[in-house]
Amino acid sequence: MNHDNNPIWVIADQENCKLLPVTPQLVGQARLLADVLATSVEVVLLGEGIDTHTEKIFAAGADRIYVGDHPDLAMYHPEVYTDVIVKLTLEHHPQIMLMGSTSMGRELAPLVAARLETGLTAHCIDLRINQKGILEQKIPAYGGEITIVCPERRPQMATVAQGVFPSPSPEGGRGGEIVSIQGPFLPSDRIQTLELVMEEPDGIPLDTASCVIAGGAGAGDLQGWNQIVELAAILNAGLGCTRPAVDEGWAELDTMIGQSGKMVNPETYLGIGLSGEQQHMVGVTGANVMIAINSDKKSPVFEQVDVGIVDDCRDFVPVLLEKIRKYKEQQTSCQ
Ligand SMILES: Cc1cc2nc3c(=O)[nH]c(=O)nc-3n(C[C@H](O)[C@H](O)[C@H](O)COP(=O)(O)OP(=O)(O)OC[C@H]3O[C@@H](n4cnc5c(N)ncnc54)[C@H](O)[C@@H]3O)c2cc1C
């Protein structure tokens, strides 16, 4: 089948009926891609009590929204959501399908791709249409970027983290077609979602922090890591990390910054004991001023930051902490 004019789909992502910012971001990017292909942007919106989001989705650039508003879809369920999306895909044949690299998208995208027997590129950092009209999906790899294409199978599927694409300026008054998806949406007897528990993040949230400190493998051990935790607290900074800090059990996965973690846009970024691997650094490209502390003066991280400090972080951070404490005491005594 020729899919040249088939639509581009975005699978909307909502939690507790709140639309996640990644959805309008993906719709905005889908609009740019669709304009190149002279096709339409369509969104699949599943949940309960979610039809209030349609205005925002149209304003971001969608032409049509398939709305499944039903109690059986209220909470994300991997099997039920996969069934609905696969069935719709087989009816409407989108040429491209985009999802957020969110807790839902990371699970749902491979399930849908496997059922449709098509390719999927996870955690993309850019999406373009090439001269053959094929989706080029860029990911960081091998110290740079590589481009992946899915030339034969359809849809071409990609996931993208929140913050990779900007939130589009809403086009007020822009409307489109709403298509209601009818149930029944068969509940699964194998998996049931009983409750959705949202964890409150510790400390300053990374998404809004004006200063972000990220610690890496160079922290060495829990004691070294705790020095970085203390530094973030005293500077009122958001605390992020690289993959090894998660693997070591020093930090939680939801504080990992990078391709498969969070994208941050702070005024100041301070990377401590990390090597500057692309998979981490793509998450901090929005930072205004970048600083790194690394004991290896040849570390690639120094090529990517504005200020580089060559030192052992286990020596440097305690001295820095002491100086900040003294400075704060002086400030208090002067008042
Ligand atoms: C598909 C894929 C997705 C990935 N996604 C992510 C992601 O989202 N986020 C992420 O972070 N990683 C991700 N990774 C892992 C990534 O490739 C790197 O392995 C990781 O970022 C490296 O972390 P690091 O810099 O802390 O460790 P390392 O690369 O081991 O670097 C440690 C650095 O610390 C320095 N150092 C050592 N001791 C000290 C000391 N005492 N004082 C100061 N400096 C010291 C060393 O010189 C070195 O430069 C991903 C990998 C893959 C394959």
The ligand as an SDF file (V2000), in Angstrom:
LIG
                    3D

 53 58  0  0  0  0  0  0  0  0999 V2000
   20.5780    4.1150   24.5370 C   0  0  0  0  0  0  0  0  0  0  0  0
   21.3020    4.7650   25.6910 C   0  0  0  0  0  0  0  0  0  0  0  0
   20.6520    5.7680   26.3960 C   0  0  0  0  0  0  0  0  0  0  0  0
   21.3110    6.3890   27.4620 C   0  0  0  0  0  0  0  0  0  0  0  0
   20.6650    7.3920   28.1250 N   0  0  0  0  0  0  0  0  0  0  0  0
   21.3200    8.0500   29.0960 C   0  0  0  0  0  0  0  0  0  0  0  0
   20.7030    9.1670   29.7510 C   0  0  0  0  0  0  0  0  0  0  0  0
   19.5650    9.5520   29.4830 O   0  0  0  0  0  0  0  0  0  0  0  0
   21.4080    9.8010   30.7060 N   0  0  0  0  0  0  0  0  0  0  0  0
   22.6940    9.4160   31.0640 C   0  0  0  0  0  0  0  0  0  0  0  0
   23.2950   10.0550   31.9390 O   0  0  0  0  0  0  0  0  0  0  0  0
   23.2710    8.3670   30.4660 N   0  0  0  0  0  0  0  0  0  0  0  0
   22.6380    7.6780   29.5030 C   0  0  0  0  0  0  0  0  0  0  0  0
   23.2550    6.6250   28.9000 N   0  0  0  0  0  0  0  0  0  0  0  0
   24.5940    6.2170   29.4000 C   0  0  0  0  0  0  0  0  0  0  0  0
   25.6860    7.0980   28.7900 C   0  0  0  0  0  0  0  0  0  0  0  0
   26.0650    6.5870   27.5360 O   0  0  0  0  0  0  0  0  0  0  0  0
   26.9580    7.1290   29.6800 C   0  0  0  0  0  0  0  0  0  0  0  0
   27.3620    5.8080   29.9610 O   0  0  0  0  0  0  0  0  0  0  0  0
   26.7520    7.8670   30.9960 C   0  0  0  0  0  0  0  0  0  0  0  0
   26.1510    9.1240   30.7870 O   0  0  0  0  0  0  0  0  0  0  0  0
   28.1270    8.0550   31.6470 C   0  0  0  0  0  0  0  0  0  0  0  0
   27.9550    8.5690   32.9330 O   0  0  0  0  0  0  0  0  0  0  0  0
   29.1550    9.2700   33.6770 P   0  0  0  0  0  0  0  0  0  0  0  0
   29.6670   10.3880   32.8440 O   0  0  0  0  0  0  0  0  0  0  0  0
   28.6950    9.5710   35.0560 O   0  0  0  0  0  0  0  0  0  0  0  0
   30.2390    8.0980   33.7990 O   0  0  0  0  0  0  0  0  0  0  0  0
   31.6060    7.8720   33.0720 P   0  0  0  0  0  0  0  0  0  0  0  0
   31.4560    7.9500   31.6050 O   0  0  0  0  0  0  0  0  0  0  0  0
   32.1840    6.6490   33.6700 O   0  0  0  0  0  0  0  0  0  0  0  0
   32.4800    9.1380   33.4980 O   0  0  0  0  0  0  0  0  0  0  0  0
   32.9150    9.3900   34.7950 C   0  0  0  0  0  0  0  0  0  0  0  0
   33.7640   10.6490   34.7310 C   0  0  0  0  0  0  0  0  0  0  0  0
   34.1270   11.0180   36.0420 O   0  0  0  0  0  0  0  0  0  0  0  0
   35.4810   11.4300   36.0490 C   0  0  0  0  0  0  0  0  0  0  0  0
   35.9700   11.1900   37.3850 N   0  0  0  0  0  0  0  0  0  0  0  0
   36.3330    9.9860   37.9650 C   0  0  0  0  0  0  0  0  0  0  0  0
   36.6820   10.1780   39.2400 N   0  0  0  0  0  0  0  0  0  0  0  0
   36.5490   11.5040   39.4890 C   0  0  0  0  0  0  0  0  0  0  0  0
   36.7670   12.2990   40.6430 C   0  0  0  0  0  0  0  0  0  0  0  0
   37.1520   11.7580   41.8060 N   0  0  0  0  0  0  0  0  0  0  0  0
   36.5540   13.6280   40.5300 N   0  0  0  0  0  0  0  0  0  0  0  0
   36.1410   14.2030   39.3700 C   0  0  0  0  0  0  0  0  0  0  0  0
   35.9270   13.4750   38.2500 N   0  0  0  0  0  0  0  0  0  0  0  0
   36.1200   12.1540   38.3140 C   0  0  0  0  0  0  0  0  0  0  0  0
   36.1680   10.6070   34.9880 C   0  0  0  0  0  0  0  0  0  0  0  0
   37.3060   11.3040   34.4900 O   0  0  0  0  0  0  0  0  0  0  0  0
   35.0660   10.4750   33.9430 C   0  0  0  0  0  0  0  0  0  0  0  0
   35.1530   11.5170   32.9800 O   0  0  0  0  0  0  0  0  0  0  0  0
   22.6290    5.9840   27.8370 C   0  0  0  0  0  0  0  0  0  0  0  0
   23.2610    4.9680   27.1070 C   0  0  0  0  0  0  0  0  0  0  0  0
   22.6100    4.3700   26.0580 C   0  0  0  0  0  0  0  0  0  0  0  0
   23.3170    3.2920   25.2960 C   0  0  0  0  0  0  0  0  0  0  0  0
  1  2  1  0
  2  3  1  0
  2 52  2  0
  3  4  2  0
  4  5  1  0
  4 50  1  0
  5  6  2  0
  6  7  1  0
  6 13  1  0
  7  8  2  0
  7  9  1  0
  9 10  1  0
 10 11  2  0
 10 12  1  0
 12 13  2  0
 13 14  1  0
 14 15  1  0
 14 50  1  0
 15 16  1  0
 16 17  1  0
 16 18  1  0
 18 19  1  0
 18 20  1  0
 20 21  1  0
 20 22  1  0
 22 23  1  0
 23 24  1  0
 24 25  2  0
 24 26  1  0
 24 27  1  0
 27 28  1  0
 28 29  2  0
 28 30  1  0
 28 31  1  0
 31 32  1  0
 32 33  1  0
 33 34  1  0
 33 48  1  0
 34 35  1  0
 35 36  1  0
 35 46  1  0
 36 37  1  0
 36 45  1  0
 37 38  2  0
 38 39  1  0
 39 40  1  0
 39 45  2  0
 40 41  1  0
 40 42  2  0
 42 43  1  0
 43 44  2  0
 44 45  1  0
 46 47  1  0
 46 48  1  0
 48 49  1  0
 50 51  2  0
 51 52  1  0
 52 53  1  0
M  END
$$$$
